[in-house]
Amino acid sequence: MRIAMVGTGYVGLVSGVCFSDFGHDVVCIDKDPRKIERLNKGEVPIYEPGLDALMAKNVAAGRLSFTTDLAAAVDGAEAVFIAVGTPTRRGDGHADLTFVMAAAEEIGRALTGYAVIVTKSTVPVGTNREVEKVVRAARPDAEFDVASNPEFLREGAAIDDFMRPDRVVVGVESERAKRVMAELYRPLFLREFPVVYTGLESAEMIKYAANAFLATKITFINEIAALCEKVGADVKAVSKGMGMDGRIGNKFLHAGPGYGGSCFPKDTKALARIGQDHAVPMQIVETVIKVNDEVKRRMIEKIEDQCDGSLRDKEVAVLGVTFKPNTDDMRDAPSLTIVPAMVGAGAKVRVCDPQGRHEGEALLPGVTWAGDAYQAAKGADLVVILTEWNEFRALDLGKLARGMAKPRMVDLRNIYDPEEVRAAGFIAYDSVGR
């Protein structure tokens, strides 16, 4: 099949590359000529393990190409995906649909035959109906259907999530559109991965409900962690005991400095706003948003406590600033709250992250960047583990402690055993919920 993918951000690029690996002919479109130039040179503008090799393979096979010419890409395409950004609109919490509607209008003008216009971007309930109106207004005579196909890609594991999904959700309203979508995902169906067909509104809601529930699990265990610290329980043991219950499951029950990234903060705010607009307040989701902000502030207090109540003139090493490992994404990362607070309190902060410097230099002014954990911690009064990159999981703790002025650690991801850290020479150690 011939596919046009409008948008070469995280979702669009990963989806386009993976569809081409299914054997489809994919053209990825972006308005930014510099990004398209880089892609045509074989450069991947985002960090996602394995994406560069998979992209090169399918470009070489002639199934994948990149262009700024939307009209040429849409001409003859059987499916046209909208995979543009939907950031939180400043001031009201709504998802900003400016890019989605602009893409829909341009696609409408470019249609030359029947196509399914597929919304891959995360959009509020009712958006696909509006997309249909926009396309119809641009081309009253066009022959098309609209479909909703939300993505469920985890940054750092996106290729595996696309190729081996828990499920594929497709919102369609015509048999013709359903046949097109079934053909697109035929390689997954043949391997018995579930494809769930729903109406447009249900598909849109599934995406928001799923992300809000996962954000709720994270926030719930962070509240339990705070209580564990007061009563002497260990949140890791509590999480394990809870997670063994099949009704609950062990995923997303890891205490830490709060959720961040490109999805959970944006989608919880959007769902809360959708509820307000329809006079059905999402009280649990609204509380999740509030508590997640409080969790980040509580982490700052932990750090201050380890520095005798004041960060002024303290040297602090921060290990990891991306919102999670195996990505360069800094969007709504806990570091964007915690690190500026430390700098503002007078700390001298050195930062180390395997992929975060490219975005982090602009987002974290006033810090010094180090090449590795030992360089960051040299002469420091405190080391803070903020993102659980693998290279921070097996540090030579003795070497780290010997290089510090005052070997103290705040482990906000609970990756080390307290006794192991103290045995290595650290005079103080704190974590979350233990």
PAFI-892894 format. One record per residue (C-alpha): residue number from 1; x negated, y, z. Coordinates in Angstrom, 3 decimals, always signed. Each point is the difference from the previous one (the first is absolute). Layout:
// PAFI-892894
+------+----------+----------+----------+
! resi !        X !        Y !        Z !
+------+----------+----------+----------+
!  NUM !        X !        Y !        Z !
...
+------+----------+----------+----------+
***
This chain:
// PAFI-892894
+------+----------+----------+----------+
! resi !        X !        Y !        Z !
+------+----------+----------+----------+
!    1 !   +0.000 !   +0.000 !   +0.000 !
!    2 !   -1.021 !   +3.619 !   -0.497 !
!    3 !   -0.036 !   +2.065 !   +3.185 !
!    4 !   -0.589 !   +3.707 !   +0.616 !
!    5 !   -1.112 !   +0.904 !   +3.548 !
!    6 !   +0.475 !   +3.700 !   +0.781 !
!    7 !   -2.424 !   +0.929 !   +2.774 !
!    8 !   -3.456 !   -1.412 !   +0.738 !
!    9 !   -0.028 !   +0.504 !   +3.728 !
!   10 !   -0.296 !   -2.928 !   +2.382 !
!   11 !   +3.296 !   -1.696 !   -0.869 !
!   12 !   -0.055 !   +0.744 !   -3.721 !
!   13 !   -3.570 !   -1.085 !   -0.600 !
!   14 !   +0.201 !   -3.208 !   +2.028 !
!   15 !   +3.354 !   -0.916 !   -1.557 !
!   16 !   -1.170 !   +0.780 !   -3.533 !
!   17 !   -3.178 !   -2.028 !   +0.369 !
!   18 !   +1.846 !   -2.968 !   +1.501 !
!   19 !   +2.743 !   +0.027 !   -2.644 !
!   20 !   -2.700 !   -0.049 !   -2.677 !
!   21 !   -1.532 !   -3.008 !   +1.724 !
!   22 !   +3.400 !   -1.711 !   -0.365 !
!   23 !   -0.551 !   +0.329 !   -3.752 !
!   24 !   +2.106 !   +3.099 !   -0.683 !
!   25 !   -1.256 !   +2.929 !   -2.090 !
!   26 !   -0.237 !   +2.944 !   +2.409 !
!   27 !   -0.666 !   +3.675 !   -0.654 !
!   28 !   -0.596 !   +2.106 !   +3.126 !
!   29 !   +0.767 !   +3.717 !   -0.301 !
!   30 !   -1.157 !   +2.943 !   +2.081 !
!   31 !   +0.109 !   +3.764 !   -0.542 !
!   32 !   -3.486 !   +0.425 !   +1.476 !
!   33 !   -2.436 !   -0.298 !   -2.935 !
!   34 !   -2.959 !   -0.387 !   +2.362 !
!   35 !   +1.563 !   -3.046 !   +1.635 !
!   36 !   +0.791 !   -1.564 !   -3.390 !
!   37 !   -3.551 !   +0.729 !   -1.156 !
!   38 !   -1.401 !   -1.783 !   +3.036 !
!   39 !   +2.325 !   -2.979 !   -0.500 !
!   40 !   -0.985 !   -0.267 !   -3.657 !
!   41 !   -3.616 !   -0.123 !   +1.142 !
!   42 !   +0.846 !   -2.909 !   +2.282 !
!   43 !   -0.110 !   +2.051 !   +3.215 !
!   44 !   +2.674 !   -0.725 !   +2.615 !
!   45 !   +1.031 !   +3.204 !   +1.824 !
!   46 !   +1.148 !   -1.855 !   +3.126 !
!   47 !   -1.658 !   -2.604 !   +2.200 !
!   48 !   +1.851 !   -3.297 !   -0.117 !
!   49 !   -1.942 !   -3.278 !   +0.274 !
!   50 !   -0.071 !   -1.870 !   -3.313 !
!   51 !   +1.830 !   +2.637 !   -2.023 !
!   52 !   -3.031 !   +1.098 !   -2.036 !
!   53 !   -0.753 !   -3.522 !   -1.261 !
!   54 !   +3.646 !   -0.773 !   -0.797 !
!   55 !   +0.369 !   +3.287 !   -1.862 !
!   56 !   -3.158 !   -0.591 !   -2.046 !
!   57 !   +1.145 !   -3.525 !   -0.880 !
!   58 !   +3.339 !   +1.145 !   -1.411 !
!   59 !   -1.387 !   +3.038 !   -1.801 !
!   60 !   -2.479 !   -2.333 !   -1.711 !
!   61 !   +2.873 !   -2.332 !   -0.936 !
!   62 !   +1.813 !   +2.904 !   -1.664 !
!   63 !   +3.027 !   -0.195 !   +2.289 !
!   64 !   -0.642 !   +3.154 !   +2.039 !
!   65 !   -0.609 !   +3.603 !   -1.064 !
!   66 !   +0.255 !   +3.525 !   +1.395 !
!   67 !   +1.299 !   +3.215 !   -1.532 !
!   68 !   +1.406 !   +3.463 !   +0.685 !
!   69 !   +2.473 !   -0.392 !   -2.886 !
!   70 !   +3.271 !   -1.111 !   +1.593 !
!   71 !   +2.008 !   +0.097 !   -3.220 !
!   72 !   -2.382 !   -2.356 !   -1.791 !
!   73 !   -0.043 !   -2.388 !   +2.970 !
!   74 !   +3.801 !   -0.077 !   +0.344 !
!   75 !   +0.544 !   -0.555 !   -3.733 !
!   76 !   +0.914 !   -3.664 !   -0.330 !
!   77 !   -0.313 !   -0.804 !   +3.704 !
!   78 !   +2.552 !   -2.463 !   +1.350 !
!   79 !   -0.522 !   +1.146 !   +3.597 !
!   80 !   -1.100 !   +3.456 !   +1.152 !
!   81 !   -1.059 !   +0.232 !   +3.643 !
!   82 !   +0.085 !   +3.193 !   +2.043 !
!   83 !   -2.828 !   -0.275 !   +2.540 !
!   84 !   -0.649 !   +3.605 !   +0.981 !
!   85 !   -0.411 !   +1.515 !   +3.449 !
!   86 !   +2.919 !   +0.741 !   +2.332 !
!   87 !   -1.668 !   +1.955 !   +2.817 !
!   88 !   +1.902 !   +1.265 !   +3.018 !
!   89 !   +1.542 !   +3.329 !   -0.871 !
!   90 !   -1.334 !   +2.724 !   +2.211 !
!   91 !   +2.487 !   +1.232 !   +2.573 !
!   92 !   +2.863 !   -2.508 !   -0.154 !
!   93 !   -1.469 !   -3.541 !   -0.072 !
!   94 !   +1.598 !   -0.913 !   -3.329 !
!   95 !   -1.974 !   -1.886 !   -2.635 !
!   96 !   -1.009 !   +2.478 !   -2.708 !
!   97 !   +1.419 !   -1.352 !   -3.273 !
!   98 !   -1.404 !   +2.728 !   -2.240 !
!   99 !   -2.454 !   -2.321 !   -1.740 !
!  100 !   +2.555 !   -2.804 !   -0.354 !
!  101 !   +2.577 !   +2.207 !   -1.696 !
!  102 !   -2.589 !   +1.657 !   -2.226 !
!  103 !   -1.170 !   -3.440 !   -1.131 !
!  104 !   +3.586 !   -1.141 !   -0.585 !
!  105 !   +0.735 !   +3.010 !   -2.215 !
!  106 !   -3.175 !   -0.479 !   -2.033 !
!  107 !   +0.686 !   -3.716 !   -0.389 !
!  108 !   +3.530 !   +0.751 !   -1.195 !
!  109 !   -1.279 !   +2.303 !   -2.725 !
!  110 !   -2.579 !   -2.613 !   -1.080 !
!  111 !   +2.292 !   -3.056 !   -0.281 !
!  112 !   +0.152 !   -1.476 !   -3.504 !
!  113 !   +1.990 !   -3.154 !   +0.765 !
!  114 !   +1.491 !   -1.972 !   +2.876 !
!  115 !   -2.115 !   -0.084 !   +3.145 !
!  116 !   +0.440 !   -0.657 !   +3.688 !
!  117 !   -1.171 !   +2.997 !   +2.025 !
!  118 !   -1.319 !   -1.475 !   +3.243 !
!  119 !   -0.552 !   +2.066 !   +3.122 !
!  120 !   -3.056 !   -1.368 !   +1.807 !
!  121 !   -0.507 !   +3.083 !   +2.166 !
!  122 !   +1.512 !   -0.082 !   +3.484 !
!  123 !   +3.144 !   +2.112 !   -0.291 !
!  124 !   +3.039 !   +0.758 !   +2.179 !
!  125 !   +3.254 !   -1.845 !   -0.515 !
!  126 !   +1.830 !   +1.423 !   -2.983 !
!  127 !   -3.091 !   +1.107 !   -1.912 !
!  128 !   +0.376 !   -2.525 !   -2.808 !
!  129 !   +3.484 !   +1.377 !   -0.690 !
!  130 !   -1.559 !   +3.440 !   -0.328 !
!  131 !   -2.738 !   -1.362 !   -2.257 !
!  132 !   +2.697 !   -1.370 !   -2.278 !
!  133 !   +1.710 !   +3.416 !   -0.142 !
!  134 !   -3.276 !   +1.775 !   -0.778 !
!  135 !   -0.870 !   -2.417 !   -2.811 !
!  136 !   +3.531 !   +0.226 !   -1.401 !
!  137 !   -0.127 !   +3.787 !   +0.037 !
!  138 !   -3.336 !   -0.037 !   -1.819 !
!  139 !   +1.205 !   -2.525 !   -2.597 !
!  140 !   +3.784 !   -0.456 !   -0.134 !
!  141 !   -0.366 !   -2.566 !   -2.799 !
!  142 !   -2.705 !   -2.111 !   +1.678 !
!  143 !   +0.504 !   -3.698 !   +0.638 !
!  144 !   -1.422 !   -0.943 !   +3.388 !
!  145 !   +0.614 !   -1.470 !   +3.432 !
!  146 !   -1.416 !   +1.067 !   +3.326 !
!  147 !   -1.475 !   -2.468 !   +2.503 !
!  148 !   -1.449 !   +0.277 !   +3.493 !
!  149 !   -3.125 !   -2.065 !   +0.708 !
!  150 !   -1.562 !   +1.141 !   +3.285 !
!  151 !   -3.594 !   -0.928 !   +0.763 !
!  152 !   -1.233 !   -1.815 !   +3.095 !
!  153 !   -3.759 !   +0.312 !   -0.456 !
!  154 !   -2.342 !   +0.153 !   +2.964 !
!  155 !   -3.044 !   +2.122 !   -0.621 !
!  156 !   -3.066 !   -2.229 !   +0.143 !
!  157 !   +2.028 !   -3.055 !   -1.063 !
!  158 !   +2.062 !   +1.433 !   -2.851 !
!  159 !   -1.025 !   -2.413 !   -2.751 !
!  160 !   +0.814 !   -3.031 !   +2.110 !
!  161 !   +3.308 !   +1.589 !   +1.025 !
!  162 !   +0.931 !   +0.562 !   -3.657 !
!  163 !   -1.102 !   -3.434 !   -1.192 !
!  164 !   +1.321 !   -1.949 !   +3.018 !
!  165 !   +2.843 !   +2.085 !   +1.429 !
!  166 !   +2.317 !   -0.890 !   +2.850 !
!  167 !   +2.740 !   +1.097 !   -2.389 !
!  168 !   +0.682 !   +2.235 !   -2.983 !
!  169 !   +3.003 !   +2.300 !   +0.364 !
!  170 !   +1.822 !   +1.087 !   -3.166 !
!  171 !   +3.043 !   +2.262 !   -0.039 !
!  172 !   +1.892 !   -0.247 !   -3.310 !
!  173 !   +3.542 !   +0.466 !   -1.269 !
!  174 !   +0.010 !   -1.648 !   -3.425 !
!  175 !   -0.837 !   -3.473 !   -1.237 !
!  176 !   -2.197 !   +1.504 !   -2.709 !
!  177 !   -2.151 !   +1.836 !   +2.548 !
!  178 !   -0.118 !   -3.101 !   +2.192 !
!  179 !   -1.350 !   -2.054 !   -2.923 !
!  180 !   -2.745 !   +2.566 !   -0.623 !
!  181 !   -1.008 !   +0.053 !   +3.662 !
!  182 !   +0.091 !   -3.816 !   +0.172 !
!  183 !   -2.368 !   -0.178 !   -2.960 !
!  184 !   -2.354 !   +2.522 !   +1.597 !
!  185 !   -0.263 !   -2.097 !   +3.159 !
!  186 !   +0.233 !   -3.399 !   -1.708 !
!  187 !   -3.533 !   -1.054 !   +1.080 !
!  188 !   +1.034 !   +0.404 !   +3.646 !
!  189 !   +3.342 !   -1.756 !   -0.495 !
!  190 !   -1.774 !   -2.962 !   -1.581 !
!  191 !   -2.160 !   -0.274 !   +3.112 !
!  192 !   +3.178 !   +0.122 !   +2.136 !
!  193 !   -0.552 !   +3.367 !   +1.625 !
!  194 !   +3.451 !   +1.371 !   +0.874 !
!  195 !   +1.520 !   +2.756 !   -2.134 !
!  196 !   +2.946 !   +1.689 !   +1.724 !
!  197 !   +2.542 !   +1.749 !   -2.234 !
!  198 !   +2.200 !   +2.659 !   +1.583 !
!  199 !   +1.816 !   +3.195 !   -0.874 !
!  200 !   -1.934 !   +3.257 !   -0.337 !
!  201 !   +0.845 !   +1.371 !   +3.443 !
!  202 !   -0.841 !   -3.255 !   +1.786 !
!  203 !   -3.420 !   -0.191 !   -1.667 !
!  204 !   -0.748 !   +3.584 !   +1.002 !
!  205 !   +1.089 !   -0.675 !   +3.577 !
!  206 !   -2.006 !   -3.232 !   +0.312 !
!  207 !   -3.254 !   +1.913 !   -0.460 !
!  208 !   +0.764 !   +2.581 !   +2.696 !
!  209 !   +1.485 !   -2.523 !   +2.414 !
!  210 !   -3.004 !   -2.334 !   -0.325 !
!  211 !   -2.575 !   +2.728 !   +0.601 !
!  212 !   +1.965 !   +1.511 !   +2.865 !
!  213 !   +0.246 !   -3.407 !   +1.683 !
!  214 !   -3.744 !   -0.615 !   -0.303 !
!  215 !   -0.726 !   +3.479 !   +1.366 !
!  216 !   +2.355 !   -0.815 !   +2.868 !
!  217 !   -1.937 !   -3.189 !   +0.823 !
!  218 !   -3.265 !   +1.938 !   +0.115 !
!  219 !   +1.494 !   +2.712 !   +2.190 !
!  220 !   +1.692 !   -2.515 !   +2.285 !
!  221 !   -3.236 !   -1.835 !   +0.756 !
!  222 !   -1.769 !   +3.324 !   +0.587 !
!  223 !   +2.591 !   +0.887 !   +2.640 !
!  224 !   -0.409 !   -3.446 !   +1.554 !
!  225 !   -3.775 !   +0.573 !   -0.022 !
!  226 !   +0.389 !   +3.190 !   +2.028 !
!  227 !   +2.067 !   -1.888 !   +2.566 !
!  228 !   -2.513 !   -2.886 !   +0.049 !
!  229 !   -2.707 !   +2.445 !   +1.054 !
!  230 !   +2.082 !   +1.070 !   +2.996 !
!  231 !   +1.042 !   -3.460 !   +1.192 !
!  232 !   -3.210 !   -1.935 !   -0.696 !
!  233 !   +1.185 !   -2.064 !   -2.973 !
!  234 !   -1.998 !   -0.637 !   -3.186 !
!  235 !   +1.845 !   +1.120 !   -3.133 !
!  236 !   -1.940 !   -2.481 !   -2.164 !
!  237 !   +1.386 !   -2.879 !   +2.069 !
!  238 !   +3.457 !   +1.583 !   -0.051 !
!  239 !   -0.132 !   +0.421 !   -3.792 !
!  240 !   -1.103 !   -3.601 !   -0.463 !
!  241 !   +2.778 !   -1.320 !   +2.229 !
!  242 !   +2.610 !   +2.139 !   -1.772 !
!  243 !   -1.253 !   -0.760 !   -3.486 !
!  244 !   +0.292 !   -3.757 !   +0.439 !
!  245 !   +3.763 !   +0.460 !   +0.099 !
!  246 !   +1.143 !   -0.693 !   -3.554 !
!  247 !   +2.690 !   +2.648 !   +0.305 !
!  248 !   -2.642 !   +2.668 !   +0.635 !
!  249 !   -3.187 !   -1.065 !   -1.801 !
!  250 !   -3.562 !   +1.095 !   +0.751 !
!  251 !   -0.514 !   +2.574 !   -2.762 !
!  252 !   -0.105 !   +3.708 !   +0.873 !
!  253 !   -0.245 !   -0.724 !   +3.722 !
!  254 !   -3.512 !   +1.385 !   +0.427 !
!  255 !   -0.329 !   +2.907 !   +2.412 !
!  256 !   -2.038 !   +2.967 !   -1.176 !
!  257 !   -0.005 !   +3.757 !   -0.639 !
!  258 !   +3.286 !   +0.057 !   -1.923 !
!  259 !   +1.006 !   -0.595 !   -3.607 !
!  260 !   -1.039 !   +2.166 !   -2.929 !
!  261 !   -0.513 !   -0.349 !   -3.735 !
!  262 !   +1.959 !   +0.816 !   -3.110 !
!  263 !   +3.231 !   -1.840 !   +0.873 !
!  264 !   +1.063 !   -0.276 !   +3.627 !
!  265 !   -0.171 !   +3.696 !   +1.005 !
!  266 !   +1.674 !   +1.174 !   -3.212 !
!  267 !   +2.628 !   -2.730 !   -0.156 !
!  268 !   +1.077 !   +0.182 !   +3.648 !
!  269 !   +0.482 !   +3.763 !   -0.330 !
!  270 !   +1.948 !   -0.426 !   -3.228 !
!  271 !   +2.256 !   -2.700 !   +1.503 !
!  272 !   +0.678 !   +2.170 !   +3.036 !
!  273 !   +0.949 !   +2.840 !   -2.310 !
!  274 !   +2.259 !   -2.215 !   -2.132 !
!  275 !   +1.813 !   -1.028 !   +3.177 !
!  276 !   +0.478 !   +3.625 !   +1.057 !
!  277 !   +1.322 !   +0.927 !   -3.439 !
!  278 !   +2.624 !   -2.749 !   +0.211 !
!  279 !   +0.911 !   +0.634 !   +3.657 !
!  280 !   -1.438 !   -3.373 !   +1.048 !
!  281 !   -2.975 !   +0.941 !   +2.183 !
!  282 !   -2.864 !   -2.490 !   -0.134 !
!  283 !   -0.672 !   +0.324 !   +3.722 !
!  284 !   -2.472 !   -2.872 !   +0.230 !
!  285 !   -2.006 !   +1.305 !   -2.970 !
!  286 !   +0.027 !   +3.555 !   +1.361 !
!  287 !   -1.355 !   -1.321 !   +3.299 !
!  288 !   -2.671 !   -2.026 !   -1.817 !
!  289 !   -1.245 !   +3.177 !   -1.698 !
!  290 !   -0.119 !   +1.855 !   +3.326 !
!  291 !   -1.725 !   -2.816 !   +1.887 !
!  292 !   -2.592 !   -0.494 !   -2.747 !
!  293 !   -1.038 !   +3.644 !   +0.361 !
!  294 !   -0.239 !   -0.455 !   +3.763 !
!  295 !   -2.182 !   -3.102 !   -0.415 !
!  296 !   -2.621 !   +2.030 !   -1.868 !
!  297 !   -0.040 !   +2.612 !   +2.761 !
!  298 !   -0.405 !   -2.749 !   +2.598 !
!  299 !   -3.097 !   -1.218 !   -1.848 !
!  300 !   -1.524 !   +3.472 !   +0.312 !
!  301 !   +0.545 !   -0.153 !   +3.763 !
!  302 !   -1.794 !   -3.374 !   +0.139 !
!  303 !   -2.982 !   +1.506 !   -1.772 !
!  304 !   -0.088 !   +3.005 !   +2.327 !
!  305 !   +0.222 !   -2.236 !   +3.066 !
!  306 !   -3.116 !   -1.896 !   -1.104 !
!  307 !   -1.849 !   +3.313 !   -0.209 !
!  308 !   +0.817 !   +0.945 !   +3.586 !
!  309 !   +3.019 !   +2.051 !   -1.034 !
!  310 !   -1.763 !   +2.353 !   -2.405 !
!  311 !   -1.312 !   -0.359 !   -3.537 !
!  312 !   -1.843 !   +3.299 !   -0.039 !
!  313 !   -3.552 !   -0.471 !   -1.323 !
!  314 !   +0.414 !   -3.787 !   +0.028 !
!  315 !   -1.397 !   -1.938 !   -2.955 !
!  316 !   +2.587 !   -2.466 !   -1.278 !
!  317 !   -0.397 !   -2.645 !   -2.715 !
!  318 !   +3.193 !   -0.953 !   -1.854 !
!  319 !   -0.007 !   -3.292 !   -1.888 !
!  320 !   +2.654 !   -0.033 !   -2.721 !
!  321 !   +2.300 !   +2.801 !   -1.133 !
!  322 !   +2.157 !   -1.545 !   -2.757 !
!  323 !   +3.470 !   -1.008 !   +1.179 !
!  324 !   -0.924 !   -3.702 !   -0.346 !
!  325 !   -2.933 !   -2.107 !   -1.253 !
!  326 !   -0.661 !   -0.789 !   -3.671 !
!  327 !   +1.362 !   +3.287 !   -1.317 !
!  328 !   -1.234 !   +3.551 !   -0.494 !
!  329 !   +3.449 !   +1.385 !   +0.827 !
!  330 !   +0.045 !   +2.694 !   +2.678 !
!  331 !   +3.675 !   +0.932 !   -0.241 !
!  332 !   +1.459 !   +0.476 !   +3.500 !
!  333 !   -2.892 !   -1.958 !   +1.482 !
!  334 !   -0.224 !   +0.194 !   +3.821 !
!  335 !   -3.476 !   +1.476 !   -0.498 !
!  336 !   +1.574 !   +3.161 !   -1.426 !
!  337 !   +1.555 !   +0.645 !   +3.418 !
!  338 !   -2.667 !   -1.438 !   +2.291 !
!  339 !   -3.231 !   +1.280 !   -1.577 !
!  340 !   +1.088 !   +3.661 !   -0.372 !
!  341 !   +1.164 !   -0.087 !   +3.629 !
!  342 !   -3.465 !   -1.129 !   +1.081 !
!  343 !   -1.692 !   +2.668 !   -2.112 !
!  344 !   +2.412 !   +2.605 !   +1.353 !
!  345 !   -0.853 !   -1.037 !   +3.564 !
!  346 !   -3.677 !   +0.704 !   -0.655 !
!  347 !   -1.339 !   -3.449 !   -0.870 !
!  348 !   -2.769 !   -0.526 !   -2.525 !
!  349 !   +1.430 !   -2.772 !   -2.152 !
!  350 !   -1.907 !   -2.340 !   -2.298 !
!  351 !   +2.115 !   -2.158 !   -2.312 !
!  352 !   -0.679 !   -3.239 !   -1.841 !
!  353 !   +2.411 !   -1.692 !   -2.437 !
!  354 !   -0.779 !   -2.358 !   -2.912 !
!  355 !   +2.454 !   +1.723 !   -2.374 !
!  356 !   +1.419 !   +3.029 !   +1.800 !
!  357 !   -2.596 !   +2.664 !   -0.725 !
!  358 !   +1.296 !   +0.945 !   -3.473 !
!  359 !   +3.320 !   +1.231 !   +1.380 !
!  360 !   -1.160 !   +0.517 !   +3.567 !
!  361 !   -2.525 !   +2.757 !   -0.665 !
!  362 !   +2.792 !   +2.404 !   -0.949 !
!  363 !   +2.485 !   -1.257 !   +2.584 !
!  364 !   -2.333 !   -0.102 !   +3.006 !
!  365 !   -1.985 !   +3.238 !   +0.096 !
!  366 !   -2.487 !   +0.480 !   +2.791 !
!  367 !   -1.254 !   -3.595 !   +0.152 !
!  368 !   -3.308 !   -1.535 !   -1.058 !
!  369 !   +0.003 !   -3.100 !   -2.203 !
!  370 !   -2.285 !   -2.918 !   +0.778 !
!  371 !   -1.093 !   -2.897 !   -2.184 !
!  372 !   +0.741 !   -2.771 !   +2.498 !
!  373 !   +1.288 !   -0.625 !   +3.502 !
!  374 !   -3.446 !   +0.061 !   +1.633 !
!  375 !   -0.893 !   +3.330 !   -1.577 !
!  376 !   +3.354 !   +1.429 !   +1.076 !
!  377 !   -0.454 !   -1.195 !   +3.593 !
!  378 !   -3.634 !   +1.078 !   +0.435 !
!  379 !   -0.189 !   +2.288 !   +3.017 !
!  380 !   +3.776 !   -0.025 !   +0.429 !
!  381 !   +1.909 !   +0.225 !   +3.257 !
!  382 !   +2.857 !   -2.106 !   -1.317 !
!  383 !   +0.861 !   -2.231 !   -2.972 !
!  384 !   +3.629 !   -0.232 !   -1.154 !
!  385 !   +1.203 !   -2.833 !   -2.242 !
!  386 !   +2.879 !   +1.441 !   -1.990 !
!  387 !   +0.287 !   -2.301 !   -3.063 !
!  388 !   -0.708 !   -3.727 !   +0.173 !
!  389 !   -2.254 !   -0.405 !   -3.035 !
!  390 !   -1.672 !   -3.423 !   -0.044 !
!  391 !   -3.446 !   +1.548 !   +0.321 !
!  392 !   +1.047 !   +1.459 !   +3.366 !
!  393 !   +1.213 !   -3.379 !   +1.288 !
!  394 !   -3.439 !   -1.570 !   +0.289 !
!  395 !   -2.245 !   +2.828 !   +1.160 !
!  396 !   -3.191 !   -0.702 !   +1.958 !
!  397 !   +1.470 !   +1.485 !   +3.170 !
!  398 !   -3.330 !   -0.048 !   +1.830 !
!  399 !   -1.665 !   +1.983 !   -2.791 !
!  400 !   +2.947 !   +2.399 !   -0.073 !
!  401 !   -0.171 !   +0.566 !   +3.778 !
!  402 !   -3.780 !   +0.480 !   +0.061 !
!  403 !   +0.242 !   +2.776 !   -2.555 !
!  404 !   +2.586 !   +1.987 !   +1.928 !
!  405 !   -0.576 !   +2.676 !   +2.638 !
!  406 !   +2.902 !   -1.385 !   +2.039 !
!  407 !   +1.213 !   -3.371 !   -1.299 !
!  408 !   +3.772 !   +0.301 !   +0.300 !
!  409 !   +2.627 !   -1.383 !   -2.405 !
!  410 !   +3.668 !   +0.630 !   -0.726 !
!  411 !   +1.204 !   -2.877 !   -2.164 !
!  412 !   +3.343 !   +1.124 !   -1.436 !
!  413 !   +0.403 !   -3.215 !   -2.033 !
!  414 !   -0.774 !   -2.532 !   +2.771 !
!  415 !   -2.586 !   -1.782 !   -2.136 !
!  416 !   -2.479 !   -0.670 !   +2.824 !
!  417 !   +0.162 !   -1.929 !   +3.237 !
!  418 !   -0.485 !   +2.357 !   +2.965 !
!  419 !   -2.437 !   -2.323 !   +1.778 !
!  420 !   -2.069 !   -0.436 !   -3.168 !
!  421 !   -0.289 !   +3.775 !   -0.396 !
!  422 !   -1.071 !   +0.545 !   +3.612 !
!  423 !   -2.475 !   -2.881 !   -0.168 !
!  424 !   -1.621 !   +1.717 !   -2.992 !
!  425 !   -0.854 !   +3.033 !   +2.115 !
!  426 !   +3.024 !   +2.265 !   -0.239 !
!  427 !   +0.789 !   +1.781 !   +3.249 !
!  428 !   +3.648 !   +0.598 !   -0.885 !
!  429 !   +2.548 !   -1.533 !   -2.347 !
!  430 !   +3.655 !   +0.725 !   -0.678 !
!  431 !   +2.464 !   -1.432 !   -2.517 !
!  432 !   +3.757 !   +0.015 !   -0.608 !
!  433 !   +2.342 !   -1.904 !   +2.281 !
!  434 !   -2.672 !   -1.896 !   +1.919 !
+------+----------+----------+----------+
***
